[in-house]
Amino acid sequence: MIHRRTFALAGAAALFSGAARATETDEMTIGAANAPLHLIEYASATCPHCAHFHETNFALLKSNYIDRGSVRLTMREMLTPPPAVALAMFQVARCAGAGADEYFRRLGVLFARRQAILESGTMAGVRDALFAIGGEWGLSNDQIWGAISDPAGAARVRRSIEEASARGVNGTPAFFLNGQRVTDPNFLTPDGMPIILDAALAN
């Protein structure tokens, strides 16, 4: 069984000030607006279990369900330790006004390189690692640093964390399918996820 990682609500609070409700503009969503299933994922860019889900399940989810109009996927951003790095990674995924498809593509790369980013050792090392990755996407260092240091990012993620807390989310990854919490741990596996989604589609 994969244990979800508790997100750093207390630690993340030091990054933020103020509070507000999450809005649709805070989210990234892909898939048909009229898809019969709406899957909401609460994830952190530094969470190893979130990275594992995306490395093992995302391609299947996208090709067999999202691209076929069966599932609409919404990402709600959480922070797990170190929260400043998780926030920086999300900001790079969104850098230069990336649309939802590009955001999810970038996030997949960041998940795949999560360990190397964390092993950079210092925030300067993390910054340089993100500069290098962003450079592969045609982003300048100034663009990346502007995104990382933008206070609007911290405010956005704070709203997401507060919304998650109100729904009882205390770890990542967490999923809601058409408003109902997915509690079966098999959803995190490439064999179990299709069974759960297909059953929901059949209802």
Backbone as CSV, one residue per row, in Angstrom:
resi,resn,N_x,N_y,N_z,CA_x,CA_y,CA_z,C_x,C_y,C_z
1,MET,0.842,-1.195,0.000,0.000,0.000,0.000,0.880,1.249,0.000
2,ILE,0.514,2.211,-0.838,1.263,3.463,-0.906,0.672,4.429,0.109
3,HIS,1.492,4.930,0.997,1.030,5.881,1.999,1.167,7.291,1.445
4,ARG,0.104,8.061,1.559,0.140,9.443,1.089,1.011,10.282,2.010
5,ARG,1.573,11.305,1.448,2.460,12.170,2.200,1.677,13.343,2.773
6,THR,1.816,13.566,4.065,1.128,14.681,4.698,1.679,15.991,4.178
7,PHE,0.773,16.900,3.783,1.288,18.139,3.231,1.618,19.112,4.337
8,ALA,2.505,20.016,3.992,3.146,20.863,4.992,2.309,22.100,5.268
9,LEU,1.120,21.896,5.838,0.255,23.041,6.100,0.915,24.010,7.063
10,ALA,1.466,23.487,8.156,2.093,24.375,9.129,3.336,25.032,8.545
11,GLY,4.180,24.231,7.907,5.395,24.787,7.325,5.098,25.745,6.197
12,ALA,4.067,25.424,5.418,3.738,26.298,4.302,3.183,27.622,4.767
13,ALA,2.562,27.639,5.916,1.942,28.870,6.396,2.957,30.005,6.500
14,ALA,4.202,29.661,6.752,5.231,30.693,6.873,5.480,31.405,5.542
15,LEU,5.062,30.784,4.440,5.275,31.388,3.133,4.183,32.382,2.774
16,PHE,3.070,32.339,3.513,1.893,33.062,3.076,1.438,34.097,4.072
17,SER,0.606,34.998,3.607,-0.140,35.884,4.490,-1.526,36.041,3.890
18,GLY,-2.529,36.205,4.742,-3.881,36.366,4.257,-4.515,35.039,3.913
19,ALA,-5.804,35.090,3.569,-6.541,33.886,3.245,-7.689,34.253,2.320
20,ALA,-8.005,33.347,1.422,-9.138,33.544,0.523,-9.537,32.202,-0.043
21,ARG,-10.711,32.146,-0.633,-11.168,30.893,-1.219,-10.501,30.639,-2.557
22,ALA,-10.260,29.357,-2.827,-9.695,28.992,-4.126,-10.686,29.341,-5.227
23,THR,-10.170,29.731,-6.372,-11.011,30.065,-7.510,-10.655,29.163,-8.678
24,GLU,-11.518,29.161,-9.698,-11.254,28.325,-10.866,-9.969,28.742,-11.565
25,THR,-9.617,30.013,-11.482,-8.393,30.466,-12.138,-7.148,29.959,-11.415
26,ASP,-7.310,29.474,-10.179,-6.183,28.896,-9.454,-5.838,27.504,-9.973
27,GLU,-6.787,26.867,-10.631,-6.640,25.464,-11.010,-6.106,25.330,-12.432
28,MET,-5.603,24.148,-12.732,-5.285,23.768,-14.104,-6.138,22.551,-14.442
29,THR,-6.889,22.650,-15.548,-7.818,21.589,-15.920,-7.625,21.214,-17.375
30,ILE,-7.591,19.915,-17.640,-7.563,19.408,-19.008,-8.714,18.420,-19.185
31,GLY,-9.158,18.293,-20.408,-10.248,17.375,-20.705,-11.514,18.124,-21.077
32,ALA,-12.451,17.395,-21.672,-13.688,17.992,-22.155,-14.521,18.548,-21.008
33,ALA,-15.079,19.730,-21.228,-15.905,20.348,-20.194,-17.131,19.509,-19.876
34,ASN,-17.608,18.733,-20.857,-18.802,17.910,-20.649,-18.466,16.451,-20.351
35,ALA,-17.221,16.171,-19.958,-16.846,14.794,-19.615,-17.721,14.292,-18.472
36,PRO,-18.137,13.027,-18.526,-19.002,12.506,-17.459,-18.318,12.399,-16.110
37,LEU,-16.995,12.297,-16.094,-16.259,12.205,-14.840,-15.344,13.399,-14.675
38,HIS,-15.397,13.998,-13.491,-14.478,15.091,-13.154,-13.595,14.607,-12.009
39,LEU,-12.316,14.457,-12.298,-11.342,13.989,-11.329,-10.530,15.183,-10.830
40,ILE,-10.552,15.402,-9.534,-9.743,16.451,-8.913,-8.592,15.791,-8.170
41,GLU,-7.399,16.228,-8.471,-6.201,15.695,-7.823,-5.557,16.775,-6.963
42,TYR,-5.310,16.439,-5.709,-4.534,17.286,-4.809,-3.131,16.691,-4.759
43,ALA,-2.154,17.460,-5.210,-0.803,16.913,-5.324,0.231,17.971,-5.004
44,SER,1.412,17.509,-4.630,2.563,18.374,-4.402,3.676,17.985,-5.353
45,ALA,4.362,18.981,-5.873,5.450,18.721,-6.815,6.630,18.006,-6.169
46,THR,6.766,18.084,-4.832,7.873,17.407,-4.155,7.466,16.075,-3.524
47,CYS,6.214,15.686,-3.664,5.728,14.451,-3.040,6.143,13.235,-3.871
48,PRO,6.852,12.264,-3.304,7.278,11.105,-4.080,6.112,10.245,-4.548
49,HIS,5.028,10.206,-3.776,3.878,9.388,-4.152,3.093,10.032,-5.291
50,CYS,3.049,11.366,-5.303,2.451,12.072,-6.434,3.273,11.832,-7.698
51,ALA,4.586,11.907,-7.546,5.469,11.648,-8.689,5.272,10.236,-9.209
52,HIS,5.149,9.277,-8.301,4.956,7.880,-8.709,3.645,7.727,-9.474
53,PHE,2.584,8.356,-8.987,1.297,8.266,-9.687,1.419,8.813,-11.100
54,HIS,2.065,9.949,-11.246,2.162,10.546,-12.570,3.080,9.745,-13.487
55,GLU,4.101,9.153,-12.933,5.010,8.363,-13.755,4.373,7.049,-14.202
56,THR,3.478,6.490,-13.389,2.905,5.176,-13.713,1.499,5.251,-14.283
57,ASN,0.734,6.295,-13.939,-0.686,6.320,-14.295,-1.082,7.411,-15.267
58,PHE,-0.321,8.513,-15.314,-0.822,9.675,-16.045,-0.987,9.405,-17.542
59,ALA,-0.029,8.753,-18.163,-0.134,8.499,-19.608,-1.381,7.681,-19.921
60,LEU,-1.659,6.689,-19.093,-2.854,5.857,-19.271,-4.119,6.689,-19.051
61,LEU,-4.121,7.487,-17.997,-5.274,8.337,-17.704,-5.548,9.286,-18.860
62,LYS,-4.508,9.878,-19.403,-4.693,10.858,-20.470,-5.148,10.211,-21.769
63,SER,-4.462,9.135,-22.178,-4.782,8.548,-23.477,-6.120,7.824,-23.488
64,ASN,-6.448,7.123,-22.420,-7.645,6.286,-22.408,-8.890,6.970,-21.867
65,TYR,-8.718,8.071,-21.145,-9.879,8.695,-20.520,-10.000,10.186,-20.823
66,ILE,-8.918,10.937,-20.634,-9.007,12.382,-20.871,-9.147,12.674,-22.359
67,ASP,-8.271,12.097,-23.175,-8.295,12.374,-24.610,-9.539,11.816,-25.295
68,ARG,-10.184,10.844,-24.678,-11.403,10.255,-25.250,-12.677,10.908,-24.723
69,GLY,-12.515,11.958,-23.923,-13.674,12.706,-23.466,-14.394,12.138,-22.275
70,SER,-13.793,11.163,-21.595,-14.453,10.524,-20.459,-14.143,11.199,-19.128
71,VAL,-12.959,11.809,-19.020,-12.518,12.384,-17.746,-12.003,13.802,-17.975
72,ARG,-12.391,14.688,-17.096,-11.803,16.027,-17.005,-10.972,16.036,-15.732
73,LEU,-9.706,16.422,-15.842,-8.774,16.384,-14.709,-8.419,17.787,-14.261
74,THR,-8.570,18.042,-12.965,-8.205,19.313,-12.372,-7.117,19.099,-11.334
75,MET,-6.057,19.890,-11.426,-4.977,19.844,-10.449,-5.160,20.953,-9.429
76,ARG,-5.100,20.591,-8.150,-5.075,21.568,-7.066,-3.771,21.382,-6.309
77,GLU,-3.005,22.444,-6.238,-1.613,22.372,-5.809,-1.479,22.408,-4.285
78,MET,-0.743,21.445,-3.758,-0.427,21.344,-2.343,1.089,21.506,-2.165
79,LEU,1.518,21.632,-0.935,2.952,21.728,-0.649,3.351,20.682,0.376
80,THR,4.307,19.847,0.007,4.942,18.944,0.961,6.403,19.369,1.091
81,PRO,7.083,18.935,2.164,8.456,19.405,2.399,9.393,19.085,1.241
82,PRO,10.309,19.979,0.938,10.389,21.366,1.433,9.393,22.236,0.671
83,PRO,8.492,22.925,1.381,7.402,23.625,0.705,7.870,24.705,-0.263
84,ALA,8.970,25.379,0.030,9.449,26.421,-0.875,9.846,25.836,-2.228
85,VAL,10.379,24.616,-2.215,10.769,23.961,-3.470,9.530,23.525,-4.239
86,ALA,8.543,22.971,-3.533,7.300,22.566,-4.196,6.649,23.763,-4.872
87,LEU,6.603,24.889,-4.164,6.014,26.094,-4.742,6.803,26.550,-5.965
88,ALA,8.126,26.541,-5.874,8.953,26.960,-7.007,8.724,26.065,-8.220
89,MET,8.587,24.776,-8.005,8.355,23.854,-9.119,7.012,24.125,-9.782
90,PHE,5.972,24.356,-8.979,4.679,24.688,-9.561,4.750,26.004,-10.343
91,GLN,5.486,26.963,-9.830,5.601,28.247,-10.518,6.308,28.096,-11.867
92,VAL,7.304,27.238,-11.924,7.988,26.998,-13.199,7.060,26.284,-14.173
93,ALA,6.238,25.375,-13.672,5.277,24.691,-14.546,4.300,25.685,-15.170
94,ARG,3.999,26.770,-14.441,3.052,27.778,-14.919,3.740,28.936,-15.643
95,CYS,5.048,28.978,-15.651,5.815,30.146,-16.099,5.437,30.582,-17.516
96,ALA,5.417,31.900,-17.701,5.164,32.523,-19.003,3.776,32.206,-19.528
97,GLY,2.824,32.080,-18.607,1.432,31.883,-19.002,1.135,30.553,-19.639
98,ALA,1.803,29.505,-19.206,1.574,28.183,-19.779,0.104,27.788,-19.670
99,GLY,-0.434,27.246,-20.735,-1.783,26.707,-20.703,-1.812,25.378,-19.973
100,ALA,-3.004,24.837,-19.793,-3.147,23.630,-18.987,-2.399,22.436,-19.578
101,ASP,-2.464,22.247,-20.893,-1.771,21.107,-21.499,-0.262,21.214,-21.285
102,GLU,0.286,22.409,-21.487,1.726,22.605,-21.292,2.087,22.478,-19.818
103,TYR,1.230,22.977,-18.948,1.458,22.854,-17.506,1.595,21.386,-17.108
104,PHE,0.678,20.544,-17.546,0.752,19.134,-17.171,1.970,18.457,-17.801
105,ARG,2.334,18.873,-19.010,3.539,18.309,-19.635,4.768,18.669,-18.816
106,ARG,4.871,19.951,-18.447,6.017,20.397,-17.645,6.025,19.705,-16.282
107,LEU,4.858,19.589,-15.674,4.794,18.973,-14.355,5.273,17.528,-14.411
108,GLY,4.968,16.829,-15.495,5.466,15.464,-15.650,6.983,15.408,-15.659
109,VAL,7.607,16.374,-16.337,9.072,16.446,-16.358,9.607,16.750,-14.968
110,LEU,8.977,17.685,-14.284,9.431,18.049,-12.940,9.276,16.883,-11.965
111,PHE,8.193,16.132,-12.087,8.043,14.940,-11.251,9.172,13.941,-11.540
112,ALA,9.477,13.746,-12.826,10.513,12.776,-13.198,11.884,13.205,-12.679
113,ARG,12.108,14.504,-12.536,13.404,15.015,-12.084,13.367,15.507,-10.638
114,ARG,12.287,15.187,-9.950,12.087,15.648,-8.573,13.281,15.334,-7.685
115,GLN,13.777,14.102,-7.725,14.860,13.707,-6.837,16.127,14.505,-7.114
116,ALA,16.429,14.696,-8.387,17.623,15.471,-8.733,17.494,16.920,-8.281
117,ILE,16.293,17.481,-8.409,16.074,18.855,-7.958,16.291,18.945,-6.449
118,LEU,15.711,17.995,-5.709,15.840,18.025,-4.253,17.276,17.789,-3.810
119,GLU,18.026,17.021,-4.581,19.401,16.725,-4.216,20.350,17.870,-4.564
120,SER,19.815,18.954,-5.104,20.658,20.114,-5.401,21.263,20.694,-4.132
121,GLY,20.608,20.436,-2.986,21.222,20.724,-1.697,20.875,22.060,-1.074
122,THR,20.820,23.103,-1.858,20.523,24.441,-1.348,19.462,25.068,-2.234
123,MET,18.870,26.162,-1.766,17.895,26.857,-2.604,18.557,27.406,-3.863
124,ALA,19.816,27.789,-3.753,20.533,28.242,-4.953,20.693,27.084,-5.936
125,GLY,20.973,25.901,-5.407,21.085,24.729,-6.260,19.760,24.384,-6.913
126,VAL,18.667,24.483,-6.155,17.332,24.248,-6.711,17.035,25.258,-7.812
127,ARG,17.351,26.526,-7.534,17.138,27.571,-8.543,17.875,27.254,-9.829
128,ASP,19.142,26.847,-9.717,19.930,26.553,-10.905,19.373,25.329,-11.643
129,ALA,18.901,24.334,-10.890,18.301,23.161,-11.522,17.044,23.558,-12.288
130,LEU,16.228,24.429,-11.704,15.014,24.881,-12.377,15.339,25.790,-13.554
131,PHE,16.401,26.589,-13.439,16.859,27.376,-14.586,17.205,26.452,-15.759
132,ALA,17.913,25.367,-15.466,18.343,24.451,-16.523,17.136,23.771,-17.172
133,ILE,16.192,23.319,-16.360,15.004,22.656,-16.907,14.176,23.651,-17.717
134,GLY,13.953,24.832,-17.153,13.190,25.842,-17.880,13.860,26.251,-19.175
135,GLY,15.183,26.271,-19.182,15.896,26.591,-20.408,15.606,25.606,-21.520
136,GLU,15.372,24.354,-21.166,15.007,23.351,-22.171,13.652,23.655,-22.802
137,TRP,12.827,24.424,-22.111,11.503,24.791,-22.614,11.483,26.169,-23.240
138,GLY,12.672,26.765,-23.405,12.756,28.076,-24.021,12.489,29.227,-23.083
139,LEU,12.522,28.961,-21.767,12.294,30.011,-20.784,13.624,30.619,-20.368
140,SER,13.631,31.922,-20.188,14.854,32.594,-19.735,14.958,32.511,-18.222
141,ASN,16.169,32.709,-17.711,16.355,32.738,-16.265,15.520,33.840,-15.622
142,ASP,15.414,34.976,-16.297,14.618,36.074,-15.748,13.144,35.682,-15.660
143,GLN,12.640,35.009,-16.666,11.248,34.558,-16.620,11.027,33.589,-15.473
144,ILE,11.951,32.647,-15.325,11.804,31.634,-14.283,11.894,32.268,-12.901
145,TRP,12.866,33.138,-12.711,13.017,33.770,-11.400,11.827,34.675,-11.092
146,GLY,11.312,35.351,-12.102,10.130,36.173,-11.902,8.940,35.353,-11.452
147,ALA,8.792,34.155,-12.042,7.691,33.277,-11.646,7.891,32.762,-10.226
148,ILE,9.112,32.320,-9.912,9.386,31.763,-8.588,9.140,32.797,-7.502
149,SER,9.513,34.036,-7.761,9.425,35.080,-6.733,8.104,35.839,-6.750
150,ASP,7.187,35.471,-7.630,5.902,36.162,-7.731,5.031,35.837,-6.519
151,PRO,4.670,36.818,-5.685,3.871,36.534,-4.499,2.482,35.998,-4.810
152,ALA,2.008,36.206,-6.026,0.694,35.680,-6.394,0.681,34.158,-6.367
153,GLY,1.821,33.541,-6.612,1.886,32.083,-6.563,1.663,31.551,-5.170
154,ALA,2.311,32.174,-4.202,2.134,31.750,-2.818,0.694,31.934,-2.370
155,ALA,0.078,33.051,-2.757,-1.311,33.292,-2.389,-2.233,32.258,-3.026
156,ARG,-1.967,31.897,-4.262,-2.780,30.895,-4.954,-2.721,29.550,-4.251
157,VAL,-1.523,29.104,-3.909,-1.387,27.799,-3.283,-1.977,27.814,-1.875
158,ARG,-1.884,28.934,-1.199,-2.518,29.037,0.114,-4.025,28.805,0.004
159,ARG,-4.638,29.400,-1.006,-6.074,29.185,-1.201,-6.373,27.713,-1.470
160,SER,-5.525,27.077,-2.250,-5.719,25.669,-2.562,-5.604,24.802,-1.308
161,ILE,-4.621,25.101,-0.467,-4.425,24.348,0.774,-5.621,24.524,1.711
162,GLU,-6.116,25.738,1.796,-7.255,25.979,2.677,-8.505,25.257,2.171
163,GLU,-8.688,25.257,0.860,-9.835,24.540,0.282,-9.701,23.047,0.537
164,ALA,-8.493,22.521,0.398,-8.260,21.097,0.650,-8.529,20.745,2.102
165,SER,-8.057,21.570,3.000,-8.266,21.322,4.420,-9.746,21.281,4.762
166,ALA,-10.520,22.173,4.143,-11.962,22.201,4.393,-12.635,20.919,3.924
167,ARG,-12.023,20.231,2.954,-12.580,18.967,2.458,-11.991,17.760,3.178
168,GLY,-11.171,17.993,4.179,-10.604,16.894,4.940,-9.369,16.269,4.323
169,VAL,-8.765,16.928,3.344,-7.545,16.405,2.719,-6.361,16.706,3.629
170,ASN,-5.631,15.672,4.008,-4.470,15.867,4.890,-3.228,15.178,4.370
171,GLY,-3.253,14.769,3.116,-2.082,14.136,2.532,-2.179,14.135,1.022
172,THR,-1.059,13.866,0.375,-1.038,13.827,-1.080,-0.441,12.500,-1.554
173,PRO,-0.886,12.005,-2.709,-1.975,12.557,-3.505,-3.339,12.194,-2.917
174,ALA,-4.318,13.031,-3.199,-5.703,12.751,-2.830,-6.565,13.044,-4.046
175,PHE,-7.626,12.258,-4.208,-8.457,12.374,-5.400,-9.932,12.434,-5.016
176,PHE,-10.672,13.246,-5.778,-12.126,13.283,-5.688,-12.673,13.022,-7.085
177,LEU,-13.630,12.117,-7.175,-14.239,11.757,-8.452,-15.710,12.147,-8.396
178,ASN,-16.087,13.104,-9.228,-17.443,13.663,-9.210,-17.863,14.047,-7.793
179,GLY,-16.933,14.660,-7.090,-17.219,15.193,-5.773,-17.055,14.227,-4.620
180,GLN,-16.807,12.958,-4.909,-16.662,11.949,-3.864,-15.194,11.551,-3.690
181,ARG,-14.752,11.469,-2.458,-13.370,11.103,-2.178,-13.084,9.680,-2.655
182,VAL,-12.000,9.501,-3.369,-11.558,8.169,-3.783,-10.722,7.592,-2.644
183,THR,-11.236,6.553,-2.006,-10.563,5.988,-0.832,-9.855,4.677,-1.129
184,ASP,-10.123,4.083,-2.280,-9.493,2.807,-2.631,-8.039,3.051,-3.039
185,PRO,-7.070,2.498,-2.290,-5.663,2.732,-2.643,-5.279,2.153,-3.997
186,ASN,-6.084,1.249,-4.521,-5.786,0.684,-5.838,-5.872,1.726,-6.948
187,PHE,-6.517,2.857,-6.666,-6.593,3.909,-7.671,-5.199,4.416,-8.038
188,LEU,-4.251,4.262,-7.145,-2.890,4.739,-7.390,-2.089,3.796,-8.284
189,THR,-2.671,2.685,-8.672,-1.970,1.715,-9.507,-2.532,1.728,-10.921
190,PRO,-1.709,1.407,-11.922,-2.209,1.409,-13.304,-3.211,0.306,-13.589
191,ASP,-3.268,-0.716,-12.752,-4.284,-1.755,-12.917,-5.585,-1.379,-12.223
192,GLY,-5.474,-0.758,-11.036,-6.667,-0.443,-10.270,-7.411,0.782,-10.754
193,MET,-6.690,1.787,-11.239,-7.342,3.024,-11.673,-8.397,2.804,-12.755
194,PRO,-8.099,2.025,-13.828,-9.118,1.831,-14.854,-10.362,1.107,-14.338
195,ILE,-10.185,0.186,-13.407,-11.343,-0.516,-12.855,-12.275,0.470,-12.166
196,ILE,-11.705,1.382,-11.386,-12.512,2.361,-10.656,-13.153,3.357,-11.616
197,LEU,-12.408,3.821,-12.602,-12.969,4.771,-13.553,-14.044,4.127,-14.420
198,ASP,-13.809,2.899,-14.861,-14.795,2.217,-15.693,-16.084,1.953,-14.916
199,ALA,-15.950,1.613,-13.648,-17.147,1.391,-12.824,-17.940,2.690,-12.679
200,ALA,-17.232,3.801,-12.506,-17.904,5.084,-12.381,-18.594,5.470,-13.699
201,LEU,-17.953,5.166,-14.816,-18.553,5.466,-16.122,-19.791,4.625,-16.392
202,ALA,-19.812,3.427,-15.835,-20.936,2.517,-16.065,-22.165,2.894,-15.247
203,ASN,-21.983,3.700,-14.212,-23.118,4.075,-13.350,-23.954,5.184,-13.972
